[in-house]
Amino acid sequence: MRARAFAFSLMATSSLVAAGPCDIYASGGTPCVAAHSTTRALYSAFTGALYQVKRASDGATTNIAPLSAGGVANAGAQDTFCAGTTCLITVLYDQSGRGNHLTQAPPGGFQGPEANGYDNLASAVGAPVTLGGKKAYGVFVSPGTGYRNNNAKGTAVGDAAQGMYAVLDGTHYNNGCCFDYGNAEVSGRDTGNGHMETIYFGDNTVWGSGAGSGPWIMADLENGLFSGAAVKNNNGDPTVTSRFLTAVVKGGPNKWAIRGANAASGGLSTYYDGARPNAAGYNPMSKEGAIVLGIGGDNSVGAQGTFYEGVMTSGYPSDATENAVQADVVAARYAVASLTSGPALAVGSSVSLRATTAGYTTRYLAHTGAAVNTQVVSAASAAALKQQASWTVRTGLATASGGQCFSFESRDAAGSYLRHYNFELAVAKSDGSKQFREDATFCTEAGLSGQGTTSIRAWGFPTRYFRHYNNGGYAASNGGIHTFDAAGSFNDDVSWAVTTGFA
C-alpha cells in the first residue's frame, strides 16, 4: 500500500508541475547522473542543448534545444540548418549537469569502421517521430554506429547500485552485438565478467534469451546477455511487440531487475527481479562507470536500434518511482512520423531514375544482371534496356506494416529488387529474410541538389544514398572511407529525376 501511495504522489506531482523523468527520480531519492535525449527535455526546467548536429556542406555545427523549458526538441531548427545537405548527430548532451555527454565512440577492443578506428555517427534524419504532435528526431543506430563517454562522473562503479531506463524503437533491432545503453568499461575493452551493466535490446541468443523468438530486453553484464538468474533463458522475459518500448534495468548488491512496457500506453511489467546471475564474476559486480550507446563495452559494433531518451541514476530506484517515470513517458505521447518527404512515389507505378549531374543527364539507373549501373537510355533504346532501367515501386519490404518507404522491383526480373550489399547496389531475388527486406528498403526525400529532384536513402543506413559514381550504383555517404563516398559532387550525384518508367 505504501508503494502504491508513493507512486500516486509522484504521478500527481508530475501532473501538477509537469515533472520530467529526472525530477521524478530525484523525488524518489535516486537522482539522474546522466540524462540523454534528442527528442525532449528530461527535467521540467531544462532549457539547454539536447544534442548537436554537424552538416556536411561546410562542417558547421549547431545545438538543438527544446522549444520551451521541459519541452520537445526544436526539430524545425535542425531542418533549417541541414537544408540542402546531410547532417550527423555529433553530441548527445547530458542534461544532469555532470557533463556526461556522449560523443563519437573511439577505437576499442573491436576497431571502429572508420579509417581511424572511430565509430560512425548517426544520421540526423533517420528516426523522425512526434511527441504530442510535435516533430522530433531519435538516434538511428546502424551497425558501425556508436557513442561513448569513458570519463563519466558520478556513475556507479564496483557493486554500487544504479538504475536505467531507455525509450527505444521496439521494431528496430538485430542479433548483432550489442545494442546497449548504460554502464561499461572505461578502456573500451573487455575486462571481465561483471564489468558492465547496460540495457540491451535485440534477439541475440548466443548468451541468453527470453520467451519466444525475440527481440527481448536483457542486461549486458559483459561476456553475457542475461534475461534472469539463469545464464541461458528466462521464459518470464517476453518477446517485445510494441513500436515504442520502455526498457528498464537496475542493479545493486546481489539484486537486479528487468522491467518493460509499451512506451505509448500502459504500465511497466517486471520480467525479472532477484539475485544476480548464477555464474562467476557477477556477484559482486565490478562496474567501471563509462557510458555507451549502440555498442558493446569492447566497442562491438554489429548491432542496430533506435534510441529516443534514457537516463542513469545513482541508487536503486523503487518500482513506484519507475512506474511514475513510465506514466511521464506515456504522457509524452510518442507517435510514428513519416520517414519520407519530397516528391511522392506512387506504389505500383513504374519509374525510371535519371541522373542529374552535369554531363550525365542522359544516364538512368539500370542493371546488367545483378550489377547496378547507369546507362544511356532513350525512347529509341532496345526494349530489353528499357526494362533494365525501369523499376516498379513497392511498399518498403521492411516497413510494410507502417506503409512507409519503398522497395524497387526489377521490371525484367519479377521478384528481384534493388538492394545494397557492402554498400554497392545490386539486383537480387528476395530470400524472405529480415536482412534482405531491410537492405531492399529505401526512403525518399527532397533532392539534396534541389530542382525538384529526389534523393533516396537506405532505410537501415540513413547516412547512405543512391549514388552514381564512375557510372556504378552505390549506397554512398557524404564523405567516408570508400572512393564512392567522395564528398565532391555528392549532392548532384544523389539527386535523381523520377520519370515515368521506360517499361
Summary of the structure (lengths in Angstrom):
residues: 503
radius of gyration: 23.2
end to end distance: 70.0
largest distance: 81.0
contacts: 1892
relative contact order: 0.13
helix: 13%
strand: 36%
